Amino acid sequence: MKALIYLLALIPHLIFGQCDPAGNGTLSGEVQNNSVILRNDTIYRNCGALYNTEFSWLSNDSLIWMQTDIGDAAFCQCHFDLSATLDSLGPGNYTVLVYYTNRINSDTCYIGNVTFSVTNPENFAAPEFINQWQSACFTTGIEDTPDFSAGIPEIFPNPAGDMLFLNSGLYYGGKIWVYDMNGRVIYETSHRSSLSEIATGHLMPGVYLLKIIGNNNVSVYRFIKK
């Protein structure tokens, strides 16, 4: 009962701002003996996000999993998978309330909860957080080759592997720049045909900007190196 009163007092401080439930992803828990792997799969958030996991206990069997974004505010969106492991749990029925912070507007949002049971006896129960993992940024349901009929520059595939292709549409005879998220130019070339190949295999996984100039037009695109 005390834990419930404490939680109700805490919620107004944790939930504020605008939170889109469509980006919450799927929550699950996989129990392995006296450990549980907590997963938040296919979340859809800021593509520059880098999450730091923090746990705090509300009672002996309920706790908060806070996903704190310490990455860059890249102003683009993509999918992530996150997981975190709790070890040395005693027997019991547990509830984990899951929240995340939004780097762009500093909001804190409630995702949902995970419930699980530990049945194995533990002589020296000493719950501890032992691991966290975050996948590379990925997209779902995007075509590798877009429609170029409108004559507007397009880049593909996105996310990129070893090569990124630019169909420059009507932007002939111009230049191409690739920037990192700190504004540093890491690639520069000219394009003299409608289709250009850009080698991206040497880039570290992350978010980049591509700028194309041609026929007195300028376009800027964000792409992900996986």
C-alpha positions as CSV (number, residue, x, y, z in Angstrom):
1,M,0.0,0.0,0.0
2,K,2.9,2.4,0.8
3,A,4.4,1.6,-2.5
4,L,1.2,2.5,-4.3
5,I,0.9,5.8,-2.5
6,Y,4.5,6.6,-3.3
7,L,4.0,5.7,-7.0
8,L,0.9,7.9,-7.3
9,A,2.8,10.8,-5.8
10,L,5.7,10.2,-8.2
11,I,3.7,9.9,-11.5
12,P,3.0,13.6,-11.9
13,H,6.7,14.2,-11.9
14,L,7.4,11.5,-14.4
15,I,4.6,12.2,-17.0
16,F,4.5,15.5,-18.7
17,G,4.7,17.0,-22.2
18,Q,3.6,15.2,-25.4
19,C,4.3,11.5,-25.7
20,D,3.3,9.5,-28.7
21,P,2.3,6.0,-27.8
22,A,2.8,4.9,-31.4
23,G,6.6,4.9,-30.7
24,N,6.5,2.9,-27.5
25,G,7.3,-0.5,-29.1
26,T,6.8,-3.8,-27.4
27,L,7.7,-4.7,-23.8
28,S,8.6,-8.2,-22.6
29,G,10.5,-10.0,-19.9
30,E,12.5,-13.3,-20.3
31,V,13.2,-15.1,-17.0
32,Q,16.3,-17.2,-16.8
33,N,16.7,-18.8,-13.4
34,N,17.1,-15.8,-11.0
35,S,17.7,-13.2,-13.8
36,V,15.3,-11.4,-16.1
37,I,16.1,-9.9,-19.5
38,L,13.7,-6.9,-20.0
39,R,13.2,-5.9,-23.6
40,N,11.7,-2.9,-25.4
41,D,11.6,-3.8,-29.1
42,T,10.9,-1.7,-32.2
43,I,10.6,1.6,-30.4
44,Y,10.4,4.6,-32.7
45,R,12.2,7.7,-31.5
46,N,14.9,10.3,-32.2
47,C,17.5,8.6,-34.5
48,G,20.4,10.2,-32.6
49,A,19.2,8.6,-29.3
50,L,21.7,6.9,-27.0
51,Y,20.0,5.4,-23.9
52,N,21.4,5.0,-20.4
53,T,19.4,2.5,-18.3
54,E,18.6,3.3,-14.7
55,F,16.5,1.2,-12.2
56,S,14.9,2.4,-9.0
57,W,12.9,0.2,-6.6
58,L,9.5,1.2,-5.4
59,S,9.1,-1.8,-3.1
60,N,10.5,-5.4,-2.8
61,D,8.6,-6.4,-5.9
62,S,8.1,-3.3,-8.0
63,L,10.6,-1.0,-9.7
64,I,11.0,1.6,-12.4
65,W,13.1,1.1,-15.6
66,M,14.1,4.6,-16.8
67,Q,15.5,4.9,-20.3
68,T,17.4,8.2,-20.3
69,D,18.4,9.6,-23.7
70,I,22.0,11.0,-23.5
71,G,22.5,11.1,-27.3
72,D,22.1,13.8,-29.9
73,A,18.9,15.6,-30.9
74,A,19.0,14.6,-34.6
75,F,15.5,15.7,-35.5
76,C,14.8,12.4,-37.4
77,Q,13.1,9.2,-36.3
78,C,14.0,5.5,-36.6
79,H,13.6,2.2,-34.7
80,F,15.6,0.8,-31.9
81,D,15.6,-2.4,-29.8
82,L,16.6,-2.0,-26.1
83,S,17.3,-4.6,-23.4
84,A,18.4,-4.6,-19.8
85,T,19.2,-7.4,-17.4
86,L,18.4,-7.8,-13.7
87,D,20.3,-10.5,-11.8
88,S,20.2,-12.3,-8.4
89,L,16.5,-11.8,-7.9
90,G,14.7,-13.6,-5.1
91,P,11.5,-15.6,-5.7
92,G,8.4,-13.4,-6.2
93,N,6.0,-11.7,-8.6
94,Y,7.5,-8.5,-10.0
95,T,6.2,-5.5,-11.8
96,V,8.5,-3.1,-13.8
97,L,7.2,0.3,-14.8
98,V,9.0,1.6,-18.0
99,Y,9.6,5.3,-18.8
100,Y,11.9,7.1,-21.3
101,T,13.2,10.6,-21.7
102,N,12.9,12.6,-24.9
103,R,16.1,14.4,-25.7
104,I,14.5,16.9,-28.1
105,N,12.0,18.4,-25.7
106,S,13.1,17.0,-22.3
107,D,9.8,15.2,-21.8
108,T,9.5,12.0,-19.7
109,C,7.0,9.5,-21.0
110,Y,5.4,6.3,-19.6
111,I,5.6,3.3,-21.9
112,G,3.9,0.5,-20.0
113,N,4.7,-2.3,-17.5
114,V,6.3,-5.7,-17.6
115,T,5.3,-8.4,-15.1
116,F,7.2,-11.6,-14.5
117,S,7.7,-14.3,-11.8
118,V,10.9,-15.8,-10.4
119,T,10.4,-19.2,-8.8
120,N,14.0,-20.4,-8.3
121,P,15.1,-20.1,-4.6
122,E,18.0,-17.7,-4.1
123,N,20.0,-18.1,-0.9
124,F,21.6,-14.7,-1.2
125,A,19.2,-12.5,-3.1
126,A,21.0,-9.2,-4.1
127,P,19.3,-7.8,-7.1
128,E,21.6,-5.9,-9.4
129,F,21.6,-4.4,-12.9
130,I,24.3,-6.2,-14.9
131,N,23.8,-5.4,-18.5
132,Q,22.2,-3.0,-21.0
133,W,22.1,-3.2,-24.8
134,Q,20.9,-1.0,-27.6
135,S,20.6,-2.0,-31.3
136,A,21.7,0.2,-34.2
137,C,19.1,2.5,-35.5
138,F,17.0,0.7,-38.1
139,T,13.9,1.3,-40.3
140,T,11.0,-0.9,-41.2
141,G,8.7,-1.1,-44.2
142,I,10.9,1.2,-46.4
143,E,11.4,0.4,-50.1
144,D,15.1,0.1,-51.2
145,T,14.4,1.8,-54.5
146,P,12.0,4.8,-54.4
147,D,10.0,6.4,-57.2
148,F,12.0,9.0,-59.2
149,S,9.3,10.1,-61.5
150,A,8.9,13.5,-59.9
151,G,12.5,14.6,-60.7
152,I,13.2,15.3,-57.0
153,P,16.5,14.1,-55.5
154,E,16.3,10.8,-53.6
155,I,18.8,8.8,-51.6
156,F,18.6,5.0,-51.2
157,P,18.9,2.6,-49.4
158,N,18.3,4.3,-46.1
159,P,19.8,3.0,-43.8
160,A,22.9,2.6,-45.9
161,G,25.5,-0.2,-45.8
162,D,28.7,0.1,-47.9
163,M,27.1,2.3,-50.6
164,L,24.5,5.1,-50.7
165,F,23.0,6.0,-54.1
166,L,21.7,9.5,-55.0
167,N,19.3,10.0,-57.8
168,S,19.8,13.7,-58.3
169,G,16.6,14.1,-60.4
170,L,16.8,17.5,-62.2
171,Y,19.8,18.7,-60.1
172,Y,22.5,18.1,-62.7
173,G,26.1,19.4,-62.7
174,G,26.3,20.2,-59.0
175,K,28.1,19.2,-55.9
176,I,27.5,16.7,-53.0
177,W,28.6,17.0,-49.4
178,V,28.2,14.6,-46.5
179,Y,28.4,16.0,-43.0
180,D,28.4,14.3,-39.6
181,M,26.0,15.5,-36.9
182,N,28.7,18.0,-35.6
183,G,28.7,19.8,-39.0
184,R,32.1,18.4,-40.1
185,V,32.4,17.7,-43.9
186,I,33.5,14.1,-44.3
187,Y,32.9,13.7,-48.0
188,E,32.7,16.0,-51.0
189,T,32.3,15.3,-54.7
190,S,30.7,16.5,-58.0
191,H,27.8,14.8,-59.7
192,R,27.6,14.9,-63.5
193,S,24.9,12.3,-64.0
194,S,21.5,11.7,-62.6
195,L,22.7,8.7,-60.5
196,S,25.7,9.0,-58.1
197,E,27.3,6.4,-55.9
198,I,28.7,7.4,-52.5
199,A,30.9,5.1,-50.6
200,T,29.8,4.8,-47.0
201,G,31.4,1.6,-45.9
202,H,34.1,3.5,-44.0
203,L,31.6,5.6,-41.9
204,M,30.9,4.7,-38.3
205,P,27.2,3.7,-37.6
206,G,25.2,6.8,-37.0
207,V,23.2,9.7,-38.5
208,Y,24.6,11.9,-41.3
209,L,23.5,14.7,-43.5
210,L,23.8,14.8,-47.3
211,K,23.6,18.2,-49.1
212,I,23.2,18.4,-52.9
213,I,23.4,21.6,-55.0
214,G,22.5,21.8,-58.6
215,N,20.6,24.1,-61.0
216,N,20.5,26.8,-58.3
217,N,18.6,24.4,-56.0
218,V,19.7,23.1,-52.6
219,S,18.4,20.0,-50.8
220,V,19.5,18.4,-47.5
221,Y,18.8,14.8,-46.5
222,R,19.4,12.8,-43.4
223,F,20.6,9.2,-43.7
224,I,21.6,6.4,-41.4
225,K,24.8,4.4,-41.7
226,K,24.0,1.0,-40.2
